[in-house]
Amino acid sequence: MLIVTGIPIVGWVTFESGPIIGLVVLAAGASMLRWPAIYLWRWLKRMVRRYG
């Protein structure tokens, strides 16, 4: 649920404040959802190794 609401918020902040602040907000959100982000990163790396 947090990811579903966080994506539009990051988009809105980026639109209103620029890409640097958007990246800061994205990093803050990723730190709150640290383990899901780590698991997503590991999964993406496995997929690239397997199919790339």
C-alpha distance matrix in Angstrom:
0.0 3.8 5.5 5.2 6.4 8.4 10.5 12.1 12.8 14.5 16.3 17.5 18.7 20.5 22.1 23.3 24.3 25.1 24.1 25.0 22.8 20.0 20.5 20.7 17.3 15.9 17.7 16.5 12.8 13.9 15.9 13.0 11.3 14.8 15.0 12.4 14.3 17.6 17.0 16.1 19.2 21.3 20.3 21.2 24.5 25.4 24.9 27.1 29.7 29.8 30.0 31.1
3.8 0.0 3.8 5.5 5.3 5.7 8.6 10.6 10.4 11.7 14.2 15.4 15.9 17.8 19.8 20.8 21.4 22.2 21.2 21.8 19.4 16.8 17.3 17.1 13.7 12.6 14.2 12.7 9.1 10.7 12.5 9.7 8.5 12.3 13.3 11.2 12.4 15.8 16.0 15.2 17.9 20.3 19.9 20.6 23.6 25.0 24.8 26.6 29.2 29.7 30.0 30.8
5.5 3.8 0.0 3.8 5.5 4.9 6.2 9.1 9.8 10.2 12.3 14.3 15.1 16.2 18.3 19.8 20.4 20.7 19.2 20.2 18.4 15.3 15.5 16.0 12.9 10.9 13.0 12.5 8.7 9.5 12.3 10.5 8.5 11.7 12.7 9.9 10.4 14.1 14.1 12.5 15.2 17.9 17.2 17.4 20.6 22.1 21.6 23.2 26.1 26.6 26.6 27.3
5.2 5.5 3.8 0.0 3.8 5.6 6.0 7.6 9.4 10.8 11.8 13.5 15.2 16.4 17.8 19.5 20.8 21.2 20.1 21.6 19.8 16.5 17.4 18.3 15.0 13.3 15.9 15.5 11.8 13.0 15.9 14.0 12.2 15.5 16.3 13.2 13.8 17.5 17.2 15.3 18.0 20.7 19.6 19.5 23.0 24.3 23.3 25.0 28.0 28.3 27.9 28.7
6.4 5.3 5.5 3.8 0.0 3.8 5.7 6.0 6.6 9.0 10.5 11.2 12.7 14.7 16.0 17.0 18.4 19.4 18.9 20.3 17.9 15.0 16.5 16.8 13.2 12.5 15.3 14.2 10.8 13.1 15.6 13.4 12.7 16.2 17.7 15.2 15.5 19.3 19.6 17.8 20.2 23.2 22.5 22.3 25.6 27.2 26.4 27.8 30.9 31.4 31.1 31.6
8.4 5.7 4.9 5.6 3.8 0.0 3.8 5.6 5.1 6.1 8.5 9.8 10.5 12.1 14.1 15.2 16.0 16.7 15.8 16.9 14.6 11.7 12.8 13.1 9.6 8.7 11.5 10.6 7.4 9.8 12.4 10.9 10.5 13.7 15.7 13.5 13.1 16.9 17.8 16.0 17.9 21.1 20.9 20.4 23.4 25.5 24.9 25.9 29.0 29.9 29.6 29.8
10.5 8.6 6.2 6.0 5.7 3.8 0.0 3.8 5.4 5.2 6.2 8.7 10.0 10.6 12.3 14.3 15.3 15.3 14.2 15.9 14.3 10.8 12.0 13.4 10.4 8.7 12.1 12.3 9.4 10.9 14.2 13.5 12.5 15.2 17.0 14.4 13.4 17.2 17.9 15.4 17.1 20.5 19.9 18.9 22.0 24.1 23.1 23.9 27.2 28.1 27.4 27.4
12.1 10.6 9.1 7.6 6.0 5.6 3.8 0.0 3.8 5.5 4.9 6.0 8.6 9.7 10.4 12.1 14.0 14.5 14.3 16.4 14.5 11.3 13.5 14.8 11.6 11.0 14.7 14.5 12.0 14.2 17.2 16.2 15.8 18.7 20.7 18.1 17.2 21.0 21.7 19.2 20.8 24.2 23.6 22.4 25.6 27.7 26.5 27.2 30.6 31.4 30.5 30.4
12.8 10.4 9.8 9.4 6.6 5.1 5.4 3.8 0.0 3.8 5.4 5.1 6.1 8.5 9.8 10.5 11.8 13.0 13.2 14.6 12.0 9.4 11.9 12.4 8.9 9.4 12.8 12.0 10.0 13.0 15.4 14.4 14.8 17.7 20.2 18.2 17.2 20.9 22.2 20.1 21.4 24.9 24.8 23.8 26.7 29.1 28.3 28.8 32.1 33.2 32.6 32.3
14.5 11.7 10.2 10.8 9.0 6.1 5.2 5.5 3.8 0.0 3.8 5.5 5.2 6.0 8.5 9.9 10.3 10.6 9.9 11.4 9.3 6.1 8.3 9.4 6.4 6.3 10.0 10.1 8.6 11.0 13.7 13.6 13.9 16.2 18.9 17.1 15.4 18.9 20.5 18.3 19.0 22.7 22.9 21.5 24.1 26.8 26.0 26.2 29.5 30.9 30.2 29.7
16.3 14.2 12.3 11.8 10.5 8.5 6.2 4.9 5.4 3.8 0.0 3.8 5.5 5.1 6.1 8.6 10.0 9.8 9.5 12.1 10.7 7.3 10.0 12.0 9.7 9.3 13.1 13.7 12.3 14.2 17.2 17.2 17.2 19.4 21.8 19.7 17.8 21.3 22.7 19.9 20.7 24.4 24.1 22.3 25.1 27.7 26.5 26.5 30.0 31.3 30.2 29.5
17.5 15.4 14.3 13.5 11.2 9.8 8.7 6.0 5.1 5.5 3.8 0.0 3.8 5.4 5.0 6.1 8.4 9.6 10.6 12.9 10.8 8.5 11.9 13.1 10.5 11.4 15.0 14.9 13.8 16.4 19.0 18.6 19.1 21.6 24.3 22.3 20.7 24.3 25.7 23.2 24.1 27.8 27.6 26.0 28.7 31.4 30.2 30.3 33.7 35.0 33.9 33.3
18.7 15.9 15.1 15.2 12.7 10.5 10.0 8.6 6.1 5.2 5.5 3.8 0.0 3.8 5.4 5.1 5.7 7.4 8.6 10.0 7.3 5.8 9.4 9.9 7.7 9.6 12.7 12.5 12.2 15.0 17.0 17.1 18.2 20.3 23.4 22.0 20.1 23.4 25.4 23.2 23.6 27.3 27.7 26.1 28.5 31.4 30.7 30.5 33.8 35.4 34.6 33.7
20.5 17.8 16.2 16.4 14.7 12.1 10.6 9.7 8.5 6.0 5.1 5.4 3.8 0.0 3.8 5.5 5.4 4.8 5.3 7.7 6.5 4.2 7.7 9.5 8.4 9.3 12.4 13.3 13.3 15.3 17.7 18.4 19.1 20.8 23.7 22.2 19.8 23.0 25.0 22.4 22.4 26.2 26.6 24.6 26.7 29.8 28.9 28.4 31.7 33.5 32.4 31.2
22.1 19.8 18.3 17.8 16.0 14.1 12.3 10.4 9.8 8.5 6.1 5.0 5.4 3.8 0.0 3.8 5.9 5.8 7.6 10.6 9.6 8.0 11.4 13.2 12.0 12.9 16.2 16.9 16.6 18.8 21.2 21.7 22.3 24.2 27.0 25.2 23.0 26.3 28.0 25.3 25.4 29.2 29.3 27.1 29.5 32.4 31.2 30.7 34.1 35.7 34.3 33.2
23.3 20.8 19.8 19.5 17.0 15.2 14.3 12.1 10.5 9.9 8.6 6.1 5.1 5.5 3.8 0.0 3.8 6.1 9.1 11.1 9.2 8.9 12.6 13.4 12.2 14.1 17.1 17.1 17.3 19.9 21.9 22.1 23.3 25.3 28.4 26.9 24.8 28.1 30.1 27.6 27.8 31.6 31.9 30.0 32.2 35.3 34.3 33.8 37.2 38.9 37.7 36.5
24.3 21.4 20.4 20.8 18.4 16.0 15.3 14.0 11.8 10.3 10.0 8.4 5.7 5.4 5.9 3.8 0.0 3.8 7.0 8.0 6.1 7.1 10.4 10.8 10.5 12.8 15.1 15.3 16.3 18.7 20.3 21.0 22.5 24.1 27.4 26.3 24.0 26.9 29.3 27.1 26.8 30.6 31.4 29.4 31.3 34.5 33.9 33.1 36.3 38.3 37.4 36.0
25.1 22.2 20.7 21.2 19.4 16.7 15.3 14.5 13.0 10.6 9.8 9.6 7.4 4.8 5.8 6.1 3.8 0.0 3.8 5.7 5.8 6.2 8.9 10.3 10.9 12.3 14.5 15.6 16.6 18.3 20.2 21.5 22.6 23.7 26.9 25.8 23.0 25.8 28.2 25.7 25.1 28.9 29.6 27.3 29.0 32.4 31.6 30.6 33.8 35.9 34.8 33.1
24.1 21.2 19.2 20.1 18.9 15.8 14.2 14.3 13.2 9.9 9.5 10.6 8.6 5.3 7.6 9.1 7.0 3.8 0.0 3.8 5.6 4.8 6.1 8.6 9.7 10.1 12.1 14.1 15.0 16.0 18.1 19.8 20.6 21.3 24.4 23.3 20.2 22.8 25.2 22.7 21.8 25.5 26.3 23.9 25.4 28.9 28.2 27.0 30.1 32.4 31.3 29.6
25.0 21.8 20.2 21.6 20.3 16.9 15.9 16.4 14.6 11.4 12.1 12.9 10.0 7.7 10.6 11.1 8.0 5.7 3.8 0.0 3.8 5.3 5.2 6.4 8.8 9.8 10.7 12.5 14.3 15.3 16.6 18.7 20.0 20.3 23.6 23.1 20.0 22.2 25.0 23.0 21.8 25.4 26.7 24.5 25.7 29.2 29.1 27.8 30.6 33.1 32.5 30.6
22.8 19.4 18.4 19.8 17.9 14.6 14.3 14.5 12.0 9.3 10.7 10.8 7.3 6.5 9.6 9.2 6.1 5.8 5.6 3.8 0.0 3.8 5.4 4.9 6.2 8.5 9.8 10.5 12.3 14.1 15.2 16.7 18.4 19.2 22.7 22.2 19.5 22.0 24.8 23.0 22.3 26.0 27.3 25.5 26.9 30.3 30.2 29.4 32.2 34.6 34.1 32.5
20.0 16.8 15.3 16.5 15.0 11.7 10.8 11.3 9.4 6.1 7.3 8.5 5.8 4.2 8.0 8.9 7.1 6.2 4.8 5.3 3.8 0.0 3.8 5.4 5.1 6.1 8.6 9.8 10.5 12.1 14.2 15.4 16.4 17.6 20.8 19.7 17.1 19.9 22.4 20.2 19.8 23.6 24.4 22.6 24.4 27.6 27.2 26.6 29.7 31.8 31.1 29.8
20.5 17.3 15.5 17.4 16.5 12.8 12.0 13.5 11.9 8.3 10.0 11.9 9.4 7.7 11.4 12.6 10.4 8.9 6.1 5.2 5.4 3.8 0.0 3.8 5.4 4.9 6.1 8.5 9.7 10.3 12.1 14.2 15.0 15.4 18.6 17.9 14.9 17.2 20.0 18.0 17.1 20.8 22.0 20.1 21.5 25.0 24.9 24.1 26.9 29.2 28.8 27.4
20.7 17.1 16.0 18.3 16.8 13.1 13.4 14.8 12.4 9.4 12.0 13.1 9.9 9.5 13.2 13.4 10.8 10.3 8.6 6.4 4.9 5.4 3.8 0.0 3.8 5.4 5.1 6.2 8.6 9.8 10.5 12.5 14.3 14.6 18.2 18.2 15.4 17.6 20.7 19.3 18.5 22.0 23.6 22.2 23.5 26.8 27.2 26.6 29.1 31.5 31.5 30.1
17.3 13.7 12.9 15.0 13.2 9.6 10.4 11.6 8.9 6.4 9.7 10.5 7.7 8.4 12.0 12.2 10.5 10.9 9.7 8.8 6.2 5.1 5.4 3.8 0.0 3.8 5.4 5.0 6.1 8.5 9.8 10.7 12.4 13.7 17.2 16.7 14.4 17.3 19.9 18.5 18.4 22.0 23.2 22.0 23.8 26.9 27.0 26.9 29.6 31.7 31.6 30.6
15.9 12.6 10.9 13.3 12.5 8.7 8.7 11.0 9.4 6.3 9.3 11.4 9.6 9.3 12.9 14.1 12.8 12.3 10.1 9.8 8.5 6.1 4.9 5.4 3.8 0.0 3.8 5.4 5.1 6.1 8.6 9.9 10.5 11.5 14.7 13.8 11.2 14.2 16.6 14.9 14.8 18.4 19.5 18.3 20.1 23.2 23.2 23.1 25.9 27.9 27.8 26.9
17.7 14.2 13.0 15.9 15.3 11.5 12.1 14.7 12.8 10.0 13.1 15.0 12.7 12.4 16.2 17.1 15.1 14.5 12.1 10.7 9.8 8.6 6.1 5.1 5.4 3.8 0.0 3.8 5.4 5.0 6.1 8.7 9.7 9.7 13.2 13.2 10.4 12.6 15.7 14.6 13.9 17.3 19.1 18.1 19.4 22.5 23.2 23.0 25.3 27.6 28.0 27.0
16.5 12.7 12.5 15.5 14.2 10.6 12.3 14.5 12.0 10.1 13.7 14.9 12.5 13.3 16.9 17.1 15.3 15.6 14.1 12.5 10.5 9.8 8.5 6.2 5.0 5.4 3.8 0.0 3.8 5.5 5.1 6.4 8.8 9.5 13.2 13.6 11.7 14.1 17.0 16.4 16.4 19.5 21.2 20.8 22.2 25.1 25.8 26.0 28.3 30.4 30.9 30.2
12.8 9.1 8.7 11.8 10.8 7.4 9.4 12.0 10.0 8.6 12.3 13.8 12.2 13.3 16.6 17.3 16.3 16.6 15.0 14.3 12.3 10.5 9.7 8.6 6.1 5.1 5.4 3.8 0.0 3.8 5.4 5.1 6.3 8.3 11.6 11.1 9.7 12.7 15.0 14.2 14.9 18.1 19.2 19.0 21.0 23.5 24.0 24.6 27.1 28.7 29.2 28.8
13.9 10.7 9.5 13.0 13.1 9.8 10.9 14.2 13.0 11.0 14.2 16.4 15.0 15.3 18.8 19.9 18.7 18.3 16.0 15.3 14.1 12.1 10.3 9.8 8.5 6.1 5.0 5.5 3.8 0.0 3.8 5.4 4.9 5.5 8.7 8.4 6.3 9.1 11.7 11.0 11.4 14.4 15.9 15.7 17.4 20.0 20.8 21.4 23.6 25.4 26.1 25.7
15.9 12.5 12.3 15.9 15.6 12.4 14.2 17.2 15.4 13.7 17.2 19.0 17.0 17.7 21.2 21.9 20.3 20.2 18.1 16.6 15.2 14.2 12.1 10.5 9.8 8.6 6.1 5.1 5.4 3.8 0.0 3.8 5.4 4.7 8.5 9.7 8.2 9.9 12.9 13.3 13.3 15.8 17.8 18.1 19.3 21.8 23.1 23.7 25.5 27.5 28.6 28.2
13.0 9.7 10.5 14.0 13.4 10.9 13.5 16.2 14.4 13.6 17.2 18.6 17.1 18.4 21.7 22.1 21.0 21.5 19.8 18.7 16.7 15.4 14.2 12.5 10.7 9.9 8.7 6.4 5.1 5.4 3.8 0.0 3.8 5.5 8.6 9.4 9.3 11.5 13.7 14.2 15.2 17.5 19.0 19.8 21.4 23.5 24.6 25.7 27.6 29.2 30.2 30.2
11.3 8.5 8.5 12.2 12.7 10.5 12.5 15.8 14.8 13.9 17.2 19.1 18.2 19.1 22.3 23.3 22.5 22.6 20.6 20.0 18.4 16.4 15.0 14.3 12.4 10.5 9.7 8.8 6.3 4.9 5.4 3.8 0.0 3.8 5.8 5.7 6.2 8.7 10.4 10.8 12.3 14.5 15.6 16.6 18.5 20.3 21.3 22.7 24.6 25.9 27.0 27.3
14.8 12.3 11.7 15.5 16.2 13.7 15.2 18.7 17.7 16.2 19.4 21.6 20.3 20.8 24.2 25.3 24.1 23.7 21.3 20.3 19.2 17.6 15.4 14.6 13.7 11.5 9.7 9.5 8.3 5.5 4.7 5.5 3.8 0.0 3.8 5.7 5.2 6.1 8.7 9.9 10.5 12.3 14.2 15.3 16.6 18.5 20.0 21.2 22.7 24.3 25.8 25.8
15.0 13.3 12.7 16.3 17.7 15.7 17.0 20.7 20.2 18.9 21.8 24.3 23.4 23.7 27.0 28.4 27.4 26.9 24.4 23.6 22.7 20.8 18.6 18.2 17.2 14.7 13.2 13.2 11.6 8.7 8.5 8.6 5.8 3.8 0.0 3.8 5.3 5.0 6.1 8.5 9.7 10.5 12.1 14.1 15.3 16.5 18.3 20.0 21.2 22.4 24.2 24.7
12.4 11.2 9.9 13.2 15.2 13.5 14.4 18.1 18.2 17.1 19.7 22.3 22.0 22.2 25.2 26.9 26.3 25.8 23.3 23.1 22.2 19.7 17.9 18.2 16.7 13.8 13.2 13.6 11.1 8.4 9.7 9.4 5.7 5.7 3.8 0.0 3.8 5.5 5.1 6.1 8.6 9.9 10.4 12.2 14.3 15.3 16.4 18.3 20.0 20.9 22.2 23.0
14.3 12.4 10.4 13.8 15.5 13.1 13.4 17.2 17.2 15.4 17.8 20.7 20.1 19.8 23.0 24.8 24.0 23.0 20.2 20.0 19.5 17.1 14.9 15.4 14.4 11.2 10.4 11.7 9.7 6.3 8.2 9.3 6.2 5.2 5.3 3.8 0.0 3.8 5.5 5.0 6.1 8.6 9.8 10.5 12.3 14.3 15.3 16.5 18.5 19.9 21.0 21.1
17.6 15.8 14.1 17.5 19.3 16.9 17.2 21.0 20.9 18.9 21.3 24.3 23.4 23.0 26.3 28.1 26.9 25.8 22.8 22.2 22.0 19.9 17.2 17.6 17.3 14.2 12.6 14.1 12.7 9.1 9.9 11.5 8.7 6.1 5.0 5.5 3.8 0.0 3.8 5.4 5.1 6.2 8.6 9.9 10.7 12.4 14.3 15.5 16.7 18.3 20.0 20.2
17.0 16.0 14.1 17.2 19.6 17.8 17.9 21.7 22.2 20.5 22.7 25.7 25.4 25.0 28.0 30.1 29.3 28.2 25.2 25.0 24.8 22.4 20.0 20.7 19.9 16.6 15.7 17.0 15.0 11.7 12.9 13.7 10.4 8.7 6.1 5.1 5.5 3.8 0.0 3.8 5.4 5.1 6.1 8.6 9.9 10.6 12.3 14.3 15.4 16.4 18.2 19.0
16.1 15.2 12.5 15.3 17.8 16.0 15.4 19.2 20.1 18.3 19.9 23.2 23.2 22.4 25.3 27.6 27.1 25.7 22.7 23.0 23.0 20.2 18.0 19.3 18.5 14.9 14.6 16.4 14.2 11.0 13.3 14.2 10.8 9.9 8.5 6.1 5.0 5.4 3.8 0.0 3.8 5.5 5.1 6.1 8.6 9.9 10.5 12.3 14.3 15.2 16.3 16.9
19.2 17.9 15.2 18.0 20.2 17.9 17.1 20.8 21.4 19.0 20.7 24.1 23.6 22.4 25.4 27.8 26.8 25.1 21.8 21.8 22.3 19.8 17.1 18.5 18.4 14.8 13.9 16.4 14.9 11.4 13.3 15.2 12.3 10.5 9.7 8.6 6.1 5.1 5.4 3.8 0.0 3.8 5.5 5.1 6.2 8.7 9.9 10.6 12.4 14.2 15.4 15.3
21.3 20.3 17.9 20.7 23.2 21.1 20.5 24.2 24.9 22.7 24.4 27.8 27.3 26.2 29.2 31.6 30.6 28.9 25.5 25.4 26.0 23.6 20.8 22.0 22.0 18.4 17.3 19.5 18.1 14.4 15.8 17.5 14.5 12.3 10.5 9.9 8.6 6.2 5.1 5.5 3.8 0.0 3.8 5.5 5.1 6.3 8.7 10.0 10.7 12.3 14.3 14.7
20.3 19.9 17.2 19.6 22.5 20.9 19.9 23.6 24.8 22.9 24.1 27.6 27.7 26.6 29.3 31.9 31.4 29.6 26.3 26.7 27.3 24.4 22.0 23.6 23.2 19.5 19.1 21.2 19.2 15.9 17.8 19.0 15.6 14.2 12.1 10.4 9.8 8.6 6.1 5.1 5.5 3.8 0.0 3.8 5.4 5.1 6.3 8.7 10.0 10.5 12.1 13.3
21.2 20.6 17.4 19.5 22.3 20.4 18.9 22.4 23.8 21.5 22.3 26.0 26.1 24.6 27.1 30.0 29.4 27.3 23.9 24.5 25.5 22.6 20.1 22.2 22.0 18.3 18.1 20.8 19.0 15.7 18.1 19.8 16.6 15.3 14.1 12.2 10.5 9.9 8.6 6.1 5.1 5.5 3.8 0.0 3.8 5.4 5.1 6.2 8.6 9.8 10.5 10.8
24.5 23.6 20.6 23.0 25.6 23.4 22.0 25.6 26.7 24.1 25.1 28.7 28.5 26.7 29.5 32.2 31.3 29.0 25.4 25.7 26.9 24.4 21.5 23.5 23.8 20.1 19.4 22.2 21.0 17.4 19.3 21.4 18.5 16.6 15.3 14.3 12.3 10.7 9.9 8.6 6.2 5.1 5.4 3.8 0.0 3.8 5.5 5.2 6.2 8.6 10.1 9.7
25.4 25.0 22.1 24.3 27.2 25.5 24.1 27.7 29.1 26.8 27.7 31.4 31.4 29.8 32.4 35.3 34.5 32.4 28.9 29.2 30.3 27.6 25.0 26.8 26.9 23.2 22.5 25.1 23.5 20.0 21.8 23.5 20.3 18.5 16.5 15.3 14.3 12.4 10.6 9.9 8.7 6.3 5.1 5.4 3.8 0.0 3.8 5.5 5.1 6.0 8.5 9.5
24.9 24.8 21.6 23.3 26.4 24.9 23.1 26.5 28.3 26.0 26.5 30.2 30.7 28.9 31.2 34.3 33.9 31.6 28.2 29.1 30.2 27.2 24.9 27.2 27.0 23.2 23.2 25.8 24.0 20.8 23.1 24.6 21.3 20.0 18.3 16.4 15.3 14.3 12.3 10.5 9.9 8.7 6.3 5.1 5.5 3.8 0.0 3.8 5.4 5.0 5.9 7.5
27.1 26.6 23.2 25.0 27.8 25.9 23.9 27.2 28.8 26.2 26.5 30.3 30.5 28.4 30.7 33.8 33.1 30.6 27.0 27.8 29.4 26.6 24.1 26.6 26.9 23.1 23.0 26.0 24.6 21.4 23.7 25.7 22.7 21.2 20.0 18.3 16.5 15.5 14.3 12.3 10.6 10.0 8.7 6.2 5.2 5.5 3.8 0.0 3.8 5.5 5.4 4.7
29.7 29.2 26.1 28.0 30.9 29.0 27.2 30.6 32.1 29.5 30.0 33.7 33.8 31.7 34.1 37.2 36.3 33.8 30.1 30.6 32.2 29.7 26.9 29.1 29.6 25.9 25.3 28.3 27.1 23.6 25.5 27.6 24.6 22.7 21.2 20.0 18.5 16.7 15.4 14.3 12.4 10.7 10.0 8.6 6.2 5.1 5.4 3.8 0.0 3.8 5.8 5.4
29.8 29.7 26.6 28.3 31.4 29.9 28.1 31.4 33.2 30.9 31.3 35.0 35.4 33.5 35.7 38.9 38.3 35.9 32.4 33.1 34.6 31.8 29.2 31.5 31.7 27.9 27.6 30.4 28.7 25.4 27.5 29.2 25.9 24.3 22.4 20.9 19.9 18.3 16.4 15.2 14.2 12.3 10.5 9.8 8.6 6.0 5.0 5.5 3.8 0.0 3.8 6.0
30.0 30.0 26.6 27.9 31.1 29.6 27.4 30.5 32.6 30.2 30.2 33.9 34.6 32.4 34.3 37.7 37.4 34.8 31.3 32.5 34.1 31.1 28.8 31.5 31.6 27.8 28.0 30.9 29.2 26.1 28.6 30.2 27.0 25.8 24.2 22.2 21.0 20.0 18.2 16.3 15.4 14.3 12.1 10.5 10.1 8.5 5.9 5.4 5.8 3.8 0.0 3.8
31.1 30.8 27.3 28.7 31.6 29.8 27.4 30.4 32.3 29.7 29.5 33.3 33.7 31.2 33.2 36.5 36.0 33.1 29.6 30.6 32.5 29.8 27.4 30.1 30.6 26.9 27.0 30.2 28.8 25.7 28.2 30.2 27.3 25.8 24.7 23.0 21.1 20.2 19.0 16.9 15.3 14.7 13.3 10.8 9.7 9.5 7.5 4.7 5.4 6.0 3.8 0.0
